[in-house]
Amino acid sequence: MYIVVSPLWAGKPANATVEFLKFVPPGKVTLVLTCIGNDMDKIVNDYESKNGKFKSHYVIIKNLKTKKR
Ligand SMILES: Cc1cc2nc3c(=O)[nH]c(=O)nc-3n(C[C@H](O)[C@H](O)[C@H](O)COP(=O)(O)O)c2cc1C
């Protein structure tokens, strides 16, 4: 079981994270991504459709703290 925390870079996990994820089965990974503000469902779905489903994933989106409601 792995908990991997990574920033989002250019619509993907940071390069070092992408490299690390090649060596571990996605089903054993809980992924936590931080980002400024993207369509994270789409990003994670696209990644999973190519590489397999993560055990679970979470996102911390900076913009949600500042959005006027
Ligand atoms: C090279 C680079 C590319 C990035 N690309 C994205 C991106 O595509 N989408 C996004 O929401 N944030 C992007 N970010 C912002 C990082 O996700 C953000 O810096 C990280 O989550 C840490 O948050 P902080 O800078 O508030 O500490 C990028 C940051 C860098 C340095």
The ligand as an SDF file (V2000), in Angstrom:
LIG
                    3D

 31 33  0  0  0  0  0  0  0  0999 V2000
    5.7700   23.3190  -13.9810 C   0  0  0  0  0  0  0  0  0  0  0  0
    4.4300   23.4590  -13.2830 C   0  0  0  0  0  0  0  0  0  0  0  0
    3.2770   23.0810  -13.9530 C   0  0  0  0  0  0  0  0  0  0  0  0
    2.0180   23.1920  -13.3140 C   0  0  0  0  0  0  0  0  0  0  0  0
    0.8860   22.8110  -13.9920 N   0  0  0  0  0  0  0  0  0  0  0  0
   -0.3190   22.9230  -13.3770 C   0  0  0  0  0  0  0  0  0  0  0  0
   -1.5200   22.5100  -14.0660 C   0  0  0  0  0  0  0  0  0  0  0  0
   -1.5130   22.0570  -15.2060 O   0  0  0  0  0  0  0  0  0  0  0  0
   -2.7020   22.6750  -13.4080 N   0  0  0  0  0  0  0  0  0  0  0  0
   -2.7790   23.1830  -12.1370 C   0  0  0  0  0  0  0  0  0  0  0  0
   -3.8940   23.2790  -11.6090 O   0  0  0  0  0  0  0  0  0  0  0  0
   -1.6740   23.5430  -11.4670 N   0  0  0  0  0  0  0  0  0  0  0  0
   -0.4520   23.4430  -12.0580 C   0  0  0  0  0  0  0  0  0  0  0  0
    0.6880   23.8130  -11.3770 N   0  0  0  0  0  0  0  0  0  0  0  0
    0.5750   24.2810   -9.9990 C   0  0  0  0  0  0  0  0  0  0  0  0
    0.9770   23.1950   -9.0060 C   0  0  0  0  0  0  0  0  0  0  0  0
    0.0530   22.1180   -9.0390 O   0  0  0  0  0  0  0  0  0  0  0  0
    1.0070   23.8300   -7.5980 C   0  0  0  0  0  0  0  0  0  0  0  0
    2.1220   24.6780   -7.5710 O   0  0  0  0  0  0  0  0  0  0  0  0
    1.1240   22.7480   -6.5510 C   0  0  0  0  0  0  0  0  0  0  0  0
   -0.1170   22.0760   -6.4240 O   0  0  0  0  0  0  0  0  0  0  0  0
    1.5450   23.2960   -5.1780 C   0  0  0  0  0  0  0  0  0  0  0  0
    0.6990   24.3310   -4.7810 O   0  0  0  0  0  0  0  0  0  0  0  0
    1.3040   25.7070   -4.2370 P   0  0  0  0  0  0  0  0  0  0  0  0
    2.1250   26.2750   -5.3450 O   0  0  0  0  0  0  0  0  0  0  0  0
    0.1080   26.5290   -3.8830 O   0  0  0  0  0  0  0  0  0  0  0  0
    2.1310   25.3460   -3.0400 O   0  0  0  0  0  0  0  0  0  0  0  0
    1.9330   23.7100  -11.9870 C   0  0  0  0  0  0  0  0  0  0  0  0
    3.1210   24.0710  -11.3270 C   0  0  0  0  0  0  0  0  0  0  0  0
    4.3430   23.9620  -11.9580 C   0  0  0  0  0  0  0  0  0  0  0  0
    5.6010   24.3750  -11.2140 C   0  0  0  0  0  0  0  0  0  0  0  0
  1  2  1  0
  2  3  1  0
  2 30  2  0
  3  4  2  0
  4  5  1  0
  4 28  1  0
  5  6  2  0
  6  7  1  0
  6 13  1  0
  7  8  2  0
  7  9  1  0
  9 10  1  0
 10 11  2  0
 10 12  1  0
 12 13  2  0
 13 14  1  0
 14 15  1  0
 14 28  1  0
 15 16  1  0
 16 17  1  0
 16 18  1  0
 18 19  1  0
 18 20  1  0
 20 21  1  0
 20 22  1  0
 22 23  1  0
 23 24  1  0
 24 25  2  0
 24 26  1  0
 24 27  1  0
 28 29  2  0
 29 30  1  0
 30 31  1  0
M  END
$$$$
